Amino acid sequence: MTNTLPEKRLLFAVLSRAIVDATDLSVDNLENTEWHHKARRWISSHTHIPMSFEWICEAIDLNPEVLRKLILDSTSIGAYTIKNG
């Protein structure tokens, strides 16, 4: 990613932060819980407006459906494992 445009690097950073927030299963305070839910809603959204999950994925050449499934499935499995471990 060293030769990418600054705009794509910014979009990648936004997406990366949302993935971290959405997959963090150790939300231990109200603010972190709120970010966790907001990130999951943003990733789950099927809107295609500037700065939406789908728009960012397509701008950086990622398949939004595949990435969405990977993110949401991994957190569901993780939550089940931790909860029922």
N, C-alpha and C positions, 0 to 999 in steps of 0.2 A: 504494500500500500504506500510505498515511498514516493511513487511517481503520480499520485492522484491529485486531482484538483483540491484546493482547500475546501471548497463547498462539499465535495464528496466525503472528505475526512470529517467535516462537521456533522454531516448526516449520519455517518458511521458512528460517531461518538454519541449522538442522540439515541440511535438504535441500541447501541451497547449499554447505555445507562438504563434504558427501559427494560432490556433483557435482565440486567442485574436486579433491578427493582422487582420485576415480575417473578423472578425465580428465587428470590431470597425467602427461604422458609424460616428464618430466624427473626422475623419481625417481632421486636420486643417492646415497642412503644407505639403510641397512637400515631405519631407522625410517620414512622416507617410503615405501619399498617396501611395508612392512607395512600402513601406512594405505591405500595405493593398493589393495592386494588386499582388505583388509577392506571398504572402501567399495564395491568392485565386487561382492563377495559380498552385501553388504547390499542393494544395488540389484537384484541378480539374484534375491534371495529372493522367493518368492511367499507368504510368511506374511502373515497379516492380524491381527497382535497390536499392542497399543499401542506406538508409536514405531517400527514397522516401516516400510519404504519405502512399501508400499502404503497403510498406515494414514495416514501423514503426507500422501501425495499426495491422498488422498480428503478429509482434514481441511482442506486448503487448496485444494480444488476443482480438482485436476489429475488427468488420466487417467494412472494409474501405468504402464499398458502402453505408451502412446505415449511418455511421458517415458523409460521404461526403454530402449526401442528407440533413441530419439534419443541417449541417453547412451552406451550400449554400442556402437552402430554407429559413432558419431563417433570413439570411442577406437580401435576396430578399424581404421578407415580411416586414422586418424592414425598408428597404430603401423606399419601396412603402408607408408605413404608414407615415414616416417622411416627405417624399416629397409631398404626396397628403393629408396628415393628416387632 
